[in-house]
């Protein structure tokens, strides 16, 4: 069994995957207190199943959401002695579209996270965070794909091909500057 954890924005997504199939999936919509509900959801979905690995979405996204998902995944991987792999939120979007040009983006209340991918889903350049004004200017020249139905089966299978990471070396990806950095 493989556990997939995504808390990068408003929703909590926990999936249990085995032998090419999604066995269980819990999506909690727009939960305000991720920290209060994430462990009970994981406990419920695992139900004493033995894990082979963990996949975590490590950002970019909400500072607190990303940090919580990564911390839970690292802790579980370390204590259960199972491999951990990471995938980014924008990679998940790129994997879920058939568009040739893969400029992916999603918004929070102040702006947009952006990532550009080639046809092999490799990031071109760096992730960026654009204010709403910067995003409006950017979209005059580029088509940003923002509405994607995530293909969790494809995402998990892709992530399982990625290299395992030492749990101590898994880090969140933050691209949005906090007020102190501005």
C-alpha positions in Angstrom: 0.0 0.0 0.0 1.1 3.5 -0.8 -0.2 6.6 1.0 -0.7 9.9 -0.9 -1.0 13.1 1.1 -1.9 16.5 -0.3 -2.6 19.6 1.9 -1.1 22.3 -0.3 -4.3 24.5 -0.4 -7.8 24.4 1.0 -8.6 20.7 0.7 -7.1 17.7 2.3 -6.6 14.7 -0.1 -5.5 11.3 1.4 -5.4 8.3 -0.9 -4.4 4.7 -0.4 -3.1 3.0 -3.6 -2.2 -0.6 -4.3 -1.4 -2.6 -7.4 -2.5 0.0 -10.0 -5.7 0.9 -8.2 -6.9 3.6 -5.8 -8.2 1.5 -2.9 -9.5 4.4 -0.7 -9.8 8.1 -1.2 -10.8 10.9 1.3 -11.1 14.5 0.1 -12.1 17.0 2.8 -13.2 20.2 1.1 -12.0 23.6 2.4 -11.2 22.4 5.8 -9.9 25.3 8.0 -8.2 23.2 10.6 -6.0 20.7 8.6 -4.0 19.9 11.7 -7.1 18.8 13.6 -8.4 16.4 11.0 -5.4 15.0 9.0 -4.3 12.3 11.4 -7.8 10.9 12.1 -8.3 10.7 8.3 -5.0 8.9 7.8 -5.8 6.5 10.6 -9.2 5.8 9.2 -7.9 5.3 5.6 -5.0 3.1 6.7 -7.0 0.9 9.0 -4.0 -1.2 10.0 -2.8 -1.6 6.4 1.0 -2.0 6.0 2.6 0.9 4.1 5.2 0.4 1.4 5.8 4.1 0.8 4.4 7.6 1.2 4.0 10.3 -1.5 3.5 13.9 -0.4 2.7 17.1 -2.3 5.5 19.4 -1.1 4.2 22.7 -2.5 4.0 25.3 -3.7 0.9 26.4 -1.9 -0.4 27.5 1.4 2.6 28.0 3.8 0.8 26.2 6.7 -0.9 23.6 4.5 2.3 22.5 2.8 4.3 22.5 6.0 1.6 20.3 7.7 1.4 17.7 4.9 5.2 17.5 4.6 5.7 17.2 8.4 3.1 14.4 8.7 4.6 12.5 5.7 8.1 12.8 7.1 7.1 11.7 10.5 5.2 8.7 9.2 8.0 7.7 6.8 10.6 8.0 9.5 8.7 6.2 12.3 7.3 3.4 10.0 10.6 3.1 8.1 9.0 3.4 4.7 10.3 5.3 1.7 9.0 8.8 0.9 8.7 10.5 -2.5 7.7 14.1 -3.3 5.7 15.6 -6.1 4.7 19.3 -6.5 1.2 20.7 -6.7 1.9 22.1 -10.2 3.5 18.9 -11.4 0.2 17.2 -10.4 -1.7 19.6 -12.6 0.7 19.2 -15.5 0.3 15.4 -15.3 -3.4 15.8 -15.5 -3.6 17.7 -18.7 -3.0 16.7 -22.4 -2.2 20.3 -23.4 1.0 20.8 -25.4 1.9 24.0 -23.7 1.9 23.3 -20.0 1.9 26.6 -18.1 0.1 25.6 -15.0 -1.3 27.9 -12.3 -3.6 28.1 -9.4 -4.6 31.0 -7.2 -4.9 31.9 -3.5 -6.5 35.0 -2.2 -3.6 37.3 -3.3 -2.2 35.9 -6.5 -1.2 32.9 -8.5 1.4 30.1 -8.3 2.9 29.4 -11.8 5.0 26.6 -13.2 6.0 25.8 -16.8 6.6 22.1 -17.8 7.9 20.4 -20.9 6.1 17.3 -22.4 8.0 15.0 -20.1 6.6 17.0 -17.1 10.0 18.5 -16.2 9.9 22.0 -14.7 11.3 24.7 -17.0 12.9 27.4 -14.9 11.5 28.0 -11.4 8.1 28.2 -9.8 6.8 31.7 -9.4 4.2 33.6 -7.4 2.5 36.5 -9.2 0.3 39.1 -7.7 -3.1 39.5 -9.3 -1.9 42.5 -11.3 1.3 40.6 -12.5 -0.9 37.6 -13.4 -3.2 39.7 -15.5 -0.3 41.2 -17.4 1.3 37.7 -17.8 -1.9 36.2 -19.2 -1.9 38.8 -22.0 1.0 36.9 -23.5 0.7 33.4 -22.2 -2.2 30.9 -21.7 -2.1 29.6 -18.1 -4.0 26.4 -17.4 -5.8 26.8 -14.1 -8.8 24.5 -14.3 -7.6 20.9 -14.2 -9.4 17.7 -13.0 -6.5 16.0 -11.2 -5.9 12.4 -12.3 -4.8 10.9 -9.0 -4.1 7.5 -10.5 -1.6 9.0 -13.0 -0.1 11.3 -10.4 0.6 8.4 -8.0 2.0 6.1 -10.6 4.3 8.9 -11.9 5.4 9.7 -8.3 6.2 6.0 -7.6 8.7 6.2 -10.4 10.5 9.1 -8.8 13.5 8.6 -6.6 13.0 7.9 -2.9 14.1 10.7 -0.6 15.5 10.5 2.9 12.7 11.8 5.2 15.0 14.3 6.8 15.8 15.8 3.4 12.1 16.4 2.3 11.4 20.1 2.3 8.4 22.2 1.5 8.6 24.4 -1.6 7.7 27.9 -0.8 7.7 30.5 -3.6 5.5 33.2 -2.1 7.4 35.8 -0.1 6.0 36.5 3.3 5.6 40.1 4.5 9.0 40.2 6.3 10.8 39.2 3.0 9.1 41.9 0.9 
